[in-house]
Amino acid sequence: MEKITEKLLLEKGSPKSNKLEQIKTLNLSGLGLKTQDLPVRLLSRLRSLERWDLSGNSLQALPKSLELPALCYLDLSDNQMEDVTTLEPLSGLQELKMEDNLYITVSDNYKLMVLLPKLRIYNGKDVSTSANHLRFVYSENLRTRIIAVWEKSFSLPDPVTAEKLSALEKSFVSTARQQVKYGPSSVSDFTKWRVEVLAKEYLRSLTEPKEEPECKRSTDTKESSRVLTPTKRKQNTSVDTDRSLTPRKKLRSDLPASPAAVSPCKSGLSRKLQALTQAPAVRVSPRKASQPPVTPTAEAPRRGPRARQAKDDDDDGAQTKPNRAEPRRDADWLSSIKSCSRTPPVRLKPLHVLQCHSKQDSSEDFSTQLWACAFQPLPDSTGSGGGSRLVATCGGDSLCVIDCETGLVMKKYKVPGEEFFSLSWSTVLMSRGGGASAQHCSVLAAGGKRGLVKLIHPRNNVAYGEFRASRKALSVLRFNHHQGNFLFTGSYDNKIVLWDIGGVDSQYNYKVVQLLVLDISTTPLHICLPPTSPSSHLLTACEDGLLCYDTRLGGNNNTTKRTKEMEITFPIYKKEDKDHDYHTIDGLSFLTDDIVASKNYMHCSIYLWSWSGTKAQRPGKKDRTVCAVVLAELQWANTEIPYLALNTCPVQLSHFLHLMNTATSYSQAYVVCGDDKGRLWTYNISKLQKNSLQTGKPILPTEMLEWPTPVRKDRGQVEGPSINSVAMDPELHFLVALSDKNMVIVWKREESA
């Protein structure tokens, strides 16, 4: 056995360096190492180590005090491992190999899945779904039984002393291990171990003071504190259908009557649209024979003028002054944003107008409504390096993946009888078998009126499965990008459900588990996860307002069905009367880690407000409401048309400053929202001034992108439709807008001279 020295580590590590802190991969296989041969102090200097091969040694355990924060891959195959709990400090592990360890049992495998919260690939197989079932569902069932044992036979001593608590813990844990029965007998060792851990946690929760939830802390606190069985894939068929079964509720009586035809809607509010006369074929762009199937494309013409800086109307200018509960934080944010104003302004020009969702691929279809679009994220573990130029769009019975540069439809999926309302991208792990490491791959989830979620792997052109998320239509889908296999679905039965879709293997086997159900007062329209706490909080916009939910799994908050934690209100609510209801929030998106953009279609402004400042307030005990800490208002269209969703090109403030220091050409935060006349209202937030907090007047858009007026062959121009949804890639190279008249419009950034 060769002694582990700094010299040996440098020789066995890569990239080649003279500093242990720079090593990312280390191969110590086949050295005959035992546990005592691993020098903790020396190995702890490997702060950047990501992959470690310890196979073919004689290890029975790992040193308990060994911490390697960057380690995500560990190979311990062909050892003599016995105590798997020594791996607990390696909390960042995503892939682990333990084959050919004679003493490892099924219970040990289960323990590893609980001890390592990020473990996804175990012995070459994707176990993320099984692991999350053990971490949350299985553990919750055990916790429920443990609490029942406590309430039946135990109580806290009076007075509470250390000696009495120690004796109580010993008795309680022993009784719980004996009485709590759950799961198969083959894993009874794991169950007893897990019961012991959970029983101790529960007793501590009764005796130790609970930290006050951050969302309930008073705003006067110190500022320093704020900083199933596997399912085989099902292939979709490409068959057109003319059936129109869009979910509808009764129309809102408070909306004014309109002679316009009512197009299908996702919710109870009617959309008033101007009827479009029979439209002949649009002019088709030339295509090469080798390109994908032709999609009707309209000419993309002139660029719209800049919005004029007109005087505010008296009615629009009389707005409620923003809530300034946290002026220092708001001013700091505005100062940081303003410092980026040296960045060249973004200039966008229309590039493509496509009709790729037409019924029966007809260029005369101007009735299919398009509802959602999103750019594909890069399929890596960090999400760094920007985004893709591929955008997914949905509407009618089809989903399309479009190359924004060329205007080509790269993939198209049609589902008979479906009408898609929402989609979401994510990155999951695909295990490849044969001992090969798992790879990250981008998957697309989409759903609509049938209540089914379709799972698609666009790169391999495979619609690999589906599962029923609701008996009613799905209104919104959203992945948790910090845990890519977690998917939230919102539906017309007034619920949001959290699903673990797991990963996939090389044969596209997968498994789905339901983890959490949130009860909503009405149909959820948008779901947002705060960038700094995507696994603990969820914001949902609906017809009754903006609600916040606690989505933490496990721990003391162990209920799988929950009601709202708080409701966020806005200053405009004070102006409501019998003719004006401002509660419907139909636009919601994070602009930075803390700043949120939201809108109500009856209100002519878009609010920018602070998430941290808002949740730091104490909600009312009865109605659990807090008022949003408004930072600014952006002037928007005067319309009564709902569901014109806004979107943002978000960045972190730290990323802003980093981009400035590295002289990157573009580093801007943008808010974009379409209107009912085909225009795009764009707001460059880097231009926001400090005094906007004091004026109380809405800020005018930076630029108004006019409807590009595509030309129909022999029939003239297509009038501006309502813009249902917009999306931007992270670097703002492209902007995509969807209309209610079956048109996808792609805008491209013009490079500054």
Legacy VTK file of the C-alpha trace (Angstrom):
# vtk DataFile Version 3.0
C-alpha trace
ASCII
DATASET POLYDATA
POINTS 753 float
0.000 0.000 0.000
1.399 3.352 -1.054
1.171 6.137 1.521
-1.137 9.029 0.628
1.005 12.146 0.335
0.559 15.527 -1.290
2.941 14.456 -4.045
0.882 11.320 -4.767
-2.359 13.288 -4.897
-0.867 15.759 -7.357
0.370 12.876 -9.533
-2.972 11.051 -9.471
-5.115 14.151 -9.887
-6.147 16.261 -12.848
-5.889 18.844 -14.188
-2.184 18.831 -13.533
-1.353 21.467 -10.941
0.972 22.187 -8.048
-1.971 22.986 -5.761
-4.370 20.445 -4.268
-7.115 23.069 -4.246
-7.219 23.023 -8.074
-7.629 19.265 -8.575
-11.035 18.235 -9.943
-10.535 14.513 -10.681
-8.617 12.027 -8.537
-7.906 8.332 -9.213
-6.797 6.341 -6.143
-8.069 2.962 -7.363
-6.277 -0.318 -6.704
-3.910 0.948 -3.998
-5.064 -1.431 -1.257
-6.188 1.484 0.925
-7.903 1.005 4.280
-9.935 3.574 6.143
-7.032 4.586 8.390
-4.888 5.244 5.314
-7.003 8.245 4.263
-5.474 11.428 5.786
-8.453 13.703 6.495
-6.513 16.936 6.872
-4.698 16.435 3.567
-7.763 15.271 1.619
-9.843 18.147 2.970
-7.700 20.515 0.935
-9.300 19.106 -2.232
-11.991 21.812 -2.183
-12.570 21.628 -5.960
-12.603 17.827 -6.267
-15.619 16.714 -8.328
-14.832 13.065 -9.250
-13.048 10.538 -7.029
-12.250 6.912 -7.905
-11.546 4.731 -4.843
-12.461 1.393 -6.434
-10.463 -1.755 -5.838
-9.325 -0.948 -2.291
-10.072 -2.396 1.152
-12.137 0.422 2.638
-14.704 -0.489 5.309
-15.843 3.119 5.803
-14.836 6.685 5.035
-13.468 9.051 7.678
-16.519 10.653 9.299
-14.979 14.115 9.381
-14.077 14.176 5.679
-15.835 16.993 3.806
-15.459 17.598 0.068
-17.979 20.288 -0.896
-17.600 19.982 -4.692
-17.616 16.166 -4.893
-20.469 14.908 -7.099
-19.115 11.499 -8.277
-17.619 8.750 -6.094
-16.629 5.209 -7.090
-16.357 2.850 -4.081
-16.925 -0.381 -6.003
-14.901 -3.489 -5.121
-14.204 -2.506 -1.494
-15.286 -3.909 1.884
-17.697 -1.119 2.860
-19.838 -1.770 5.944
-20.803 1.577 7.495
-22.524 3.666 4.828
-23.451 6.418 7.312
-19.868 7.692 7.050
-20.769 9.047 3.591
-23.258 11.525 5.077
-20.822 14.514 5.054
-20.529 14.148 1.246
-23.919 15.814 0.826
-23.250 17.005 -2.742
-22.879 13.507 -4.220
-25.033 12.970 -7.295
-23.572 9.675 -8.535
-22.240 6.788 -6.436
-20.918 3.323 -7.309
-20.941 0.588 -4.649
-20.919 -2.675 -6.639
-18.948 -5.648 -5.327
-19.147 -4.608 -1.682
-20.082 -7.905 -0.044
-21.536 -6.448 3.137
-23.824 -3.809 1.588
-27.511 -4.722 2.053
-30.755 -3.399 0.603
-31.246 -1.423 3.820
-27.828 0.149 3.339
-28.842 1.196 -0.173
-31.956 2.873 1.265
-29.903 4.613 3.936
-27.631 6.077 1.268
-30.593 7.514 -0.623
-31.710 9.334 2.525
-28.268 10.394 3.745
-27.265 11.842 0.364
-30.004 14.351 -0.576
-28.709 14.938 -4.118
-28.020 11.316 -5.058
-29.543 10.508 -8.451
-27.446 7.736 -9.986
-26.592 4.674 -7.903
-24.626 1.815 -9.416
-25.341 3.179 -12.888
-29.125 3.411 -12.458
-31.327 6.443 -11.976
-32.776 6.218 -8.450
-33.954 9.800 -8.024
-37.638 8.883 -7.886
-37.136 6.017 -5.443
-34.825 8.171 -3.353
-37.306 11.017 -3.115
-40.043 8.555 -2.211
-37.907 7.388 0.704
-36.893 10.903 1.719
-40.391 12.339 1.742
-43.326 9.940 1.309
-41.875 6.973 3.245
-40.419 9.229 5.912
-43.689 11.110 6.320
-45.563 7.875 6.949
-43.022 6.903 9.579
-43.193 10.351 11.160
-46.987 10.141 11.429
-46.698 6.834 13.268
-43.937 8.175 15.524
-46.095 11.139 16.559
-48.957 8.726 17.343
-46.646 6.761 19.663
-45.645 9.972 21.433
-49.188 11.257 21.878
-50.374 7.914 23.218
-47.675 7.158 25.777
-45.314 10.093 26.335
-45.171 13.718 27.449
-42.464 16.204 28.361
-41.209 16.162 31.967
-41.914 19.090 34.273
-39.493 20.606 34.892
-37.402 19.830 31.819
-33.876 18.828 32.767
-31.033 17.367 30.734
-31.086 14.156 32.773
-34.833 13.654 32.363
-34.659 14.456 28.647
-31.893 11.915 28.109
-33.915 9.184 29.816
-37.055 10.237 27.920
-35.268 10.133 24.567
-33.902 6.657 25.247
-37.338 5.327 26.230
-39.199 7.085 23.392
-36.769 5.986 20.682
-36.778 2.402 21.932
-40.593 2.275 22.020
-40.891 3.834 18.570
-38.435 1.319 17.073
-40.521 -1.520 18.493
-44.014 -0.240 17.719
-43.671 1.536 14.373
-44.219 -1.008 11.622
-44.144 0.058 7.995
-42.777 -1.201 4.712
-41.535 -4.662 3.712
-39.720 -6.822 6.238
-36.712 -7.038 3.913
-35.828 -3.443 4.820
-36.745 -3.573 8.514
-33.203 -2.581 9.448
-33.559 0.610 7.393
-37.006 1.306 8.882
-35.739 0.991 12.459
-32.764 3.205 11.681
-34.991 5.832 10.054
-37.478 5.675 12.948
-34.677 6.327 15.404
-33.471 9.365 13.461
-36.976 10.801 13.039
-37.946 10.150 16.667
-34.923 12.098 17.893
-35.722 14.920 15.477
-39.322 15.064 16.696
-38.329 15.165 20.354
-35.856 17.967 19.659
-38.595 19.918 17.882
-40.641 19.778 21.092
-37.883 20.878 23.399
-35.795 23.311 21.369
-37.078 26.813 20.498
-38.225 27.015 16.906
-36.668 29.615 14.677
-39.306 32.059 13.553
-40.038 31.568 9.838
-38.416 34.204 7.685
-41.720 35.055 6.066
-43.150 35.979 9.478
-40.310 38.096 10.799
-41.088 41.691 11.462
-39.680 44.295 9.116
-38.041 45.988 12.070
-35.477 43.210 12.472
-31.834 44.029 11.913
-30.940 44.560 8.283
-27.992 42.225 8.671
-30.441 39.346 8.853
-31.676 40.008 5.341
-29.218 39.641 3.188
-44.678 3.410 -9.308
-43.616 0.893 -11.260
-41.489 1.889 -14.231
-43.543 2.761 -17.283
-42.442 2.141 -20.829
-42.474 5.080 -23.196
-45.555 5.813 -25.255
-45.027 7.282 -28.683
-47.371 10.033 -29.853
-49.052 9.731 -33.218
-49.331 12.602 -35.669
-53.006 12.769 -36.519
-54.916 16.009 -36.953
-58.215 16.676 -35.293
-60.781 19.421 -35.700
-62.471 18.838 -32.366
-62.588 21.909 -30.131
-63.176 20.965 -26.510
-61.434 23.828 -24.753
-62.323 23.905 -21.033
-64.641 26.790 -20.217
-66.395 28.150 -17.175
-69.307 30.554 -17.117
-68.345 34.050 -18.237
-67.662 36.713 -15.646
-70.757 38.909 -15.392
-68.712 42.003 -14.553
-67.033 42.069 -17.967
-68.689 44.386 -20.486
-70.505 42.714 -23.323
-68.806 42.581 -26.681
-70.071 41.699 -30.149
-66.694 40.136 -30.954
-66.424 36.401 -31.300
-65.197 34.648 -28.190
-62.206 32.423 -28.802
-61.362 29.421 -26.636
-59.967 30.398 -23.252
-58.038 28.707 -20.501
-60.204 30.016 -17.702
-63.466 31.609 -16.659
-62.750 35.083 -18.048
-63.743 35.615 -21.667
-61.290 36.935 -24.194
-62.809 39.549 -26.519
-61.248 39.286 -29.926
-61.849 41.080 -33.164
-63.202 38.579 -35.704
-60.791 37.766 -38.487
-62.195 37.343 -41.991
-61.416 34.306 -44.085
-57.679 34.413 -44.694
-55.961 32.899 -47.718
-52.513 31.424 -47.666
-49.685 33.543 -46.359
-46.639 34.023 -48.535
-44.239 31.140 -47.975
-40.495 31.654 -47.659
-38.236 29.639 -49.996
-37.014 26.347 -48.498
-34.239 23.956 -49.371
-35.202 20.402 -50.156
-33.006 19.076 -47.354
-34.718 21.140 -44.673
-37.402 19.869 -42.248
-41.070 19.818 -43.334
-42.296 23.159 -44.564
-44.128 25.332 -42.056
-46.173 28.224 -43.462
-44.204 31.414 -42.864
-45.349 34.980 -43.308
-43.048 37.756 -44.440
-41.433 39.519 -41.477
-41.331 43.183 -42.446
-40.535 46.524 -40.967
-39.199 47.358 -37.551
-41.471 49.317 -35.194
-40.583 52.828 -34.003
-39.536 53.713 -30.512
-42.287 54.627 -28.084
-42.745 58.337 -27.840
-42.178 59.918 -24.455
-45.681 61.396 -24.296
-47.128 63.134 -21.275
-48.955 60.945 -18.798
-52.736 61.060 -18.966
-54.262 62.499 -15.856
-56.113 59.269 -15.139
-53.082 57.034 -15.624
-50.746 59.310 -13.715
-52.779 59.348 -10.512
-51.348 56.153 -9.097
-50.932 55.093 -5.502
-47.431 55.797 -4.220
-45.242 52.727 -3.848
-44.891 51.096 -0.464
-41.464 52.090 0.860
-41.164 49.829 3.868
-37.550 49.068 2.926
-36.119 52.217 1.325
-32.480 51.410 1.927
-32.677 48.024 0.237
-34.733 49.401 -2.653
-32.350 52.303 -3.164
-29.380 49.948 -3.148
-31.034 47.806 -5.809
-31.846 50.803 -7.995
-28.328 52.158 -7.592
-26.841 48.828 -8.674
-29.176 48.563 -11.645
-28.543 52.156 -12.682
-24.796 51.558 -12.644
-25.306 49.146 -15.558
-26.839 51.829 -17.780
-23.550 52.178 -19.644
-24.499 48.905 -21.380
-25.486 49.490 -25.039
-29.281 49.463 -25.530
-30.846 46.376 -27.033
-32.313 46.820 -30.523
-34.734 44.170 -31.771
-36.019 43.595 -35.279
-38.694 41.144 -36.513
-37.119 38.130 -38.189
-39.754 35.387 -38.708
-43.530 35.005 -38.535
-44.623 31.350 -38.572
-47.873 29.385 -38.660
-46.580 26.090 -37.316
-49.584 25.030 -35.188
-52.198 25.067 -37.944
-54.972 22.521 -38.043
-54.161 20.014 -40.787
-51.093 22.189 -41.567
-53.366 24.665 -43.316
-51.990 28.144 -44.012
-55.581 29.422 -43.809
-55.825 28.657 -40.089
-55.892 31.979 -38.215
-58.038 30.719 -35.340
-55.745 28.401 -33.351
-54.615 30.152 -30.186
-51.008 29.784 -29.031
-50.533 29.809 -25.287
-46.990 29.216 -24.020
-43.361 29.359 -25.129
-39.998 28.815 -23.440
-36.359 28.640 -24.511
-34.460 25.406 -24.055
-31.895 25.568 -21.221
-28.460 24.128 -21.799
-28.410 20.496 -20.612
-25.596 20.700 -18.068
-25.372 20.494 -14.318
-24.649 24.152 -13.691
-26.869 26.008 -16.139
-23.971 28.300 -17.015
-23.024 29.449 -20.461
-26.254 31.030 -21.594
-29.192 29.514 -23.349
-30.157 27.856 -26.573
-31.632 29.442 -29.691
-34.268 26.693 -29.678
-37.685 27.707 -28.373
-40.650 25.437 -27.653
-44.177 26.669 -28.381
-47.578 25.131 -27.765
-51.124 25.715 -28.948
-53.906 23.674 -30.459
-53.039 19.984 -30.626
-49.314 20.456 -31.213
-45.966 21.417 -29.739
-43.138 22.796 -31.850
-39.419 23.275 -31.276
-38.212 26.165 -33.446
-34.722 27.317 -34.380
-35.000 31.092 -33.937
-32.069 31.871 -36.213
-33.312 29.995 -39.269
-37.036 29.997 -38.547
-37.151 26.227 -39.114
-39.431 23.964 -37.089
-36.954 21.326 -35.912
-39.474 19.087 -34.106
-43.249 18.903 -34.056
-45.521 16.738 -31.891
-49.263 16.384 -32.491
-51.687 14.743 -30.053
-55.212 14.024 -31.331
-57.928 15.666 -29.256
-55.504 17.657 -27.108
-55.240 21.407 -26.700
-51.948 22.371 -25.085
-51.968 25.261 -22.634
-48.546 25.104 -20.983
-45.051 23.655 -21.240
-41.805 23.682 -19.294
-38.196 22.638 -19.934
-35.898 20.894 -17.501
-32.630 18.976 -17.313
-32.673 15.431 -15.920
-30.167 12.615 -15.798
-30.221 9.818 -18.355
-28.431 6.639 -17.288
-26.726 4.842 -20.158
-25.932 1.461 -18.602
-22.796 -0.568 -19.105
-20.983 1.274 -16.328
-21.042 4.576 -18.239
-21.673 7.782 -16.318
-25.135 9.301 -16.542
-25.507 12.314 -18.778
-27.681 15.407 -18.502
-30.418 15.766 -21.094
-33.086 18.385 -21.762
-36.671 17.184 -21.513
-39.909 18.984 -22.241
-43.175 18.581 -20.329
-46.465 19.831 -21.775
-50.117 19.587 -20.800
-53.564 20.935 -21.546
-57.254 20.186 -21.598
-56.956 16.389 -21.224
-55.173 16.632 -17.861
-52.215 14.574 -19.114
-48.554 15.558 -18.935
-46.523 14.581 -21.994
-42.804 13.941 -21.436
-40.586 14.507 -24.477
-36.874 14.169 -25.212
-36.594 16.466 -28.252
-32.955 15.753 -29.059
-33.757 12.107 -29.806
-37.213 13.014 -31.138
-38.917 10.765 -28.584
-42.175 11.409 -26.741
-41.272 8.853 -24.115
-44.277 8.892 -21.828
-47.247 10.504 -20.196
-49.025 10.514 -16.849
-52.354 11.835 -15.618
-51.884 14.877 -13.432
-55.581 15.768 -13.082
-59.076 14.727 -14.137
-59.512 18.278 -15.374
-57.484 20.438 -17.731
-53.980 21.615 -16.855
-53.468 25.361 -16.856
-49.763 25.653 -16.020
-46.588 23.551 -15.654
-43.331 24.596 -14.036
-40.123 22.660 -13.245
-37.930 23.377 -10.238
-34.635 24.040 -12.016
-32.641 23.500 -8.825
-34.051 19.961 -8.717
-34.832 19.195 -12.329
-36.987 16.114 -11.718
-39.532 18.089 -9.616
-42.508 19.289 -11.686
-45.425 21.450 -10.499
-48.736 21.172 -12.353
-51.681 23.544 -11.896
-55.140 22.459 -12.982
-58.792 23.467 -13.306
-59.729 21.527 -10.171
-58.035 24.368 -8.247
-54.948 22.416 -7.240
-51.201 22.570 -7.709
-49.437 19.207 -7.447
-45.722 18.529 -7.066
-44.506 15.451 -8.971
-41.166 13.698 -9.030
-40.733 12.513 -12.626
-37.282 11.029 -11.951
-34.847 10.510 -14.775
-34.797 8.037 -17.646
-32.647 5.127 -18.668
-31.415 4.198 -22.127
-34.715 2.391 -22.806
-36.770 5.420 -21.647
-38.157 3.676 -18.592
-39.300 6.210 -16.009
-41.357 6.485 -12.838
-43.554 9.279 -11.465
-44.422 9.902 -7.792
-46.786 12.505 -6.336
-45.165 14.406 -3.455
-47.373 17.360 -2.538
-50.822 18.887 -3.172
-51.606 22.598 -2.730
-55.240 23.717 -2.510
-55.898 26.916 -4.496
-59.030 29.066 -4.312
-59.398 29.089 -8.106
-57.545 28.042 -11.266
-53.789 28.807 -11.064
-52.607 30.844 -14.060
-48.863 31.143 -13.353
-46.363 29.459 -11.041
-43.109 31.103 -9.948
-40.378 29.665 -7.732
-38.151 32.250 -5.992
-34.603 31.821 -7.372
-33.104 31.868 -3.866
-35.574 29.381 -2.351
-37.134 27.275 -5.135
-37.643 24.267 -2.855
-39.289 26.098 0.036
-41.658 28.688 -1.472
-44.040 28.894 -4.415
-45.933 31.883 -5.788
-49.040 31.315 -7.852
-51.065 33.907 -9.748
-54.763 33.202 -10.139
-58.100 34.937 -10.606
-58.422 35.603 -6.878
-54.982 37.129 -6.400
-51.376 36.192 -5.701
-50.799 33.395 -3.183
-47.675 32.068 -1.468
-47.212 28.461 -0.324
-44.675 26.603 1.779
-43.423 23.697 -0.368
-40.734 22.253 1.898
-40.766 18.464 2.003
-40.085 16.483 5.141
-39.058 18.058 8.418
-41.682 19.461 10.771
-43.902 20.576 7.906
-44.881 17.055 6.926
-48.404 17.435 5.510
-48.772 16.542 1.841
-51.910 18.675 1.447
-51.526 22.352 2.275
-53.341 25.657 2.103
-51.859 29.080 1.445
-49.196 30.484 3.740
-50.041 34.074 2.805
-51.709 36.227 0.162
-49.886 39.200 -1.373
-52.011 42.271 -2.041
-51.316 45.403 -4.106
-52.125 49.122 -3.706
-54.520 49.044 -6.674
-56.875 46.789 -4.663
-58.000 49.897 -2.747
-59.594 51.247 -5.942
-61.844 48.231 -6.517
-65.570 48.732 -6.906
-68.463 46.824 -8.429
-67.173 47.568 -11.952
-63.453 47.014 -11.351
-61.919 43.863 -9.910
-58.139 44.069 -9.813
-57.471 40.718 -8.108
-56.844 38.651 -11.239
-53.064 38.383 -11.599
-52.389 37.209 -15.160
-48.671 38.038 -15.381
-45.899 36.972 -12.982
-42.129 36.551 -13.341
-38.935 37.115 -11.343
-36.643 39.785 -12.781
-33.759 39.270 -10.323
-33.299 37.039 -7.292
-35.512 39.468 -5.371
-37.464 41.669 -7.795
-40.808 40.379 -9.121
-42.848 41.744 -12.035
-46.607 41.178 -11.913
-49.699 42.626 -13.549
-53.462 42.657 -13.456
-55.110 42.985 -16.871
-57.566 45.657 -15.631
-54.711 47.797 -14.291
-52.714 49.886 -16.787
-49.425 49.266 -14.974
-46.971 46.479 -14.223
-45.763 46.358 -10.624
-42.106 45.758 -9.718
-41.918 44.661 -6.081
-39.511 43.128 -3.576
-40.022 39.474 -2.681
-37.777 39.532 0.411
-39.284 42.765 1.715
-42.805 41.456 1.195
-42.374 38.070 2.842
-40.525 39.624 5.791
-43.801 41.154 6.924
-46.099 39.372 9.328
-49.268 38.211 7.540
-52.612 38.937 9.176
-53.889 36.161 11.409
-57.351 36.047 9.830
-56.832 36.645 6.139
-53.045 36.016 6.124
-52.434 38.970 3.812
-49.384 41.176 3.334
-49.015 44.178 1.047
-46.351 43.967 -1.653
-43.345 46.239 -1.115
-43.676 48.043 -4.442
-40.492 49.454 -5.980
-41.874 50.945 -9.186
-44.720 50.838 -11.713
-44.291 50.380 -15.450
-46.951 51.890 -17.709
-48.766 49.293 -19.804
-51.722 49.103 -22.201
-55.254 50.155 -21.327
-57.145 46.947 -22.092
-59.697 44.555 -20.627
-58.282 41.502 -22.409
-56.944 38.910 -19.896
-54.115 36.366 -20.165
-51.583 38.562 -21.961
-48.669 37.168 -19.995
-45.538 39.202 -19.307
-42.052 37.747 -19.167
-38.600 38.821 -18.045
-35.012 38.377 -19.096
-33.750 37.946 -15.535
-30.258 38.331 -14.137
-28.736 38.353 -10.663
-27.357 41.648 -9.414
-24.016 39.965 -8.707
-24.049 38.695 -12.288
-24.768 42.258 -13.465
-21.637 43.554 -11.759
-19.563 40.589 -12.941
-20.581 41.234 -16.531
-19.660 44.898 -16.177
-16.239 44.072 -14.769
-15.566 41.634 -17.606
-16.672 44.157 -20.247
-19.392 41.924 -21.623
-21.399 43.699 -24.299
-24.880 42.841 -23.083
-26.011 42.516 -19.466
-29.493 43.939 -19.161
-32.647 43.076 -17.264
-35.762 43.351 -19.426
-39.482 43.137 -18.861
-41.663 42.519 -21.940
-45.436 42.277 -22.230
-47.629 42.165 -25.332
-51.005 43.815 -25.717
-54.235 43.243 -27.640
-53.007 45.123 -30.736
-49.922 43.024 -31.466
-47.483 45.439 -29.841
-44.690 44.506 -27.446
-44.049 46.852 -24.524
-40.364 46.534 -23.534
-38.753 47.950 -20.400
-34.988 48.135 -19.931
-34.767 48.067 -16.147
-31.113 49.134 -16.193
-32.502 52.571 -17.118
-34.613 52.771 -13.961
-33.883 55.913 -11.951
-33.743 56.308 -8.182
-36.376 59.021 -8.156
-38.940 56.602 -9.613
-39.575 55.521 -6.036
-40.635 59.023 -5.136
-42.761 60.148 -8.070
-45.465 57.480 -7.896
-45.905 57.844 -11.671
-45.702 54.854 -14.017
-42.456 54.577 -15.976
-42.881 54.659 -19.748
-41.661 51.700 -21.833
-38.111 51.868 -23.151
-39.330 50.867 -26.600
-42.588 49.827 -28.203
-42.173 47.082 -30.800
-45.031 47.524 -33.247
-46.832 44.590 -34.852
-44.693 43.584 -37.879
-47.790 43.374 -40.167
-47.023 40.156 -42.087
-48.434 40.042 -45.631
-50.991 37.461 -46.848
-50.689 36.546 -50.483
-53.146 38.555 -52.599
-55.025 39.750 -49.490
-52.768 42.317 -47.832
-51.568 42.632 -44.253
-52.576 40.666 -41.148
-53.847 43.010 -38.471
-52.295 42.948 -35.020
-53.677 40.156 -32.808
-53.484 39.751 -29.037
-50.056 38.627 -27.804
-50.734 35.762 -25.411
-47.176 34.994 -24.330
-43.568 36.105 -24.778
-40.172 34.572 -24.027
-36.528 35.691 -24.196
-33.337 33.671 -24.125
-31.011 34.502 -21.169
-28.657 36.578 -23.334
-31.500 38.375 -25.122
-30.423 37.353 -28.599
-34.028 36.465 -29.466
-37.508 37.417 -28.340
-40.474 35.199 -29.248
-44.133 36.226 -29.083
-47.239 34.055 -29.518
-50.565 35.350 -30.773
-54.182 34.276 -30.562
-54.284 34.027 -34.378
-51.869 31.135 -34.859
-48.702 33.173 -35.392
-45.265 32.817 -33.801
-43.225 36.004 -34.159
-39.428 35.886 -33.698
-37.471 39.084 -33.027
-33.677 39.186 -33.152
-31.270 41.545 -31.455
-29.359 43.814 -33.796
-25.696 44.091 -32.903
-24.710 47.680 -32.153
-22.363 49.313 -34.620
LINES 2 755
227 0 1 2 3 4 5 6 7 8 9 10 11 12 13 14 15 16 17 18 19 20 21 22 23 24 25 26 27 28 29 30 31 32 33 34 35 36 37 38 39 40 41 42 43 44 45 46 47 48 49 50 51 52 53 54 55 56 57 58 59 60 61 62 63 64 65 66 67 68 69 70 71 72 73 74 75 76 77 78 79 80 81 82 83 84 85 86 87 88 89 90 91 92 93 94 95 96 97 98 99 100 101 102 103 104 105 106 107 108 109 110 111 112 113 114 115 116 117 118 119 120 121 122 123 124 125 126 127 128 129 130 131 132 133 134 135 136 137 138 139 140 141 142 143 144 145 146 147 148 149 150 151 152 153 154 155 156 157 158 159 160 161 162 163 164 165 166 167 168 169 170 171 172 173 174 175 176 177 178 179 180 181 182 183 184 185 186 187 188 189 190 191 192 193 194 195 196 197 198 199 200 201 202 203 204 205 206 207 208 209 210 211 212 213 214 215 216 217 218 219 220 221 222 223 224 225 226
526 227 228 229 230 231 232 233 234 235 236 237 238 239 240 241 242 243 244 245 246 247 248 249 250 251 252 253 254 255 256 257 258 259 260 261 262 263 264 265 266 267 268 269 270 271 272 273 274 275 276 277 278 279 280 281 282 283 284 285 286 287 288 289 290 291 292 293 294 295 296 297 298 299 300 301 302 303 304 305 306 307 308 309 310 311 312 313 314 315 316 317 318 319 320 321 322 323 324 325 326 327 328 329 330 331 332 333 334 335 336 337 338 339 340 341 342 343 344 345 346 347 348 349 350 351 352 353 354 355 356 357 358 359 360 361 362 363 364 365 366 367 368 369 370 371 372 373 374 375 376 377 378 379 380 381 382 383 384 385 386 387 388 389 390 391 392 393 394 395 396 397 398 399 400 401 402 403 404 405 406 407 408 409 410 411 412 413 414 415 416 417 418 419 420 421 422 423 424 425 426 427 428 429 430 431 432 433 434 435 436 437 438 439 440 441 442 443 444 445 446 447 448 449 450 451 452 453 454 455 456 457 458 459 460 461 462 463 464 465 466 467 468 469 470 471 472 473 474 475 476 477 478 479 480 481 482 483 484 485 486 487 488 489 490 491 492 493 494 495 496 497 498 499 500 501 502 503 504 505 506 507 508 509 510 511 512 513 514 515 516 517 518 519 520 521 522 523 524 525 526 527 528 529 530 531 532 533 534 535 536 537 538 539 540 541 542 543 544 545 546 547 548 549 550 551 552 553 554 555 556 557 558 559 560 561 562 563 564 565 566 567 568 569 570 571 572 573 574 575 576 577 578 579 580 581 582 583 584 585 586 587 588 589 590 591 592 593 594 595 596 597 598 599 600 601 602 603 604 605 606 607 608 609 610 611 612 613 614 615 616 617 618 619 620 621 622 623 624 625 626 627 628 629 630 631 632 633 634 635 636 637 638 639 640 641 642 643 644 645 646 647 648 649 650 651 652 653 654 655 656 657 658 659 660 661 662 663 664 665 666 667 668 669 670 671 672 673 674 675 676 677 678 679 680 681 682 683 684 685 686 687 688 689 690 691 692 693 694 695 696 697 698 699 700 701 702 703 704 705 706 707 708 709 710 711 712 713 714 715 716 717 718 719 720 721 722 723 724 725 726 727 728 729 730 731 732 733 734 735 736 737 738 739 740 741 742 743 744 745 746 747 748 749 750 751 752
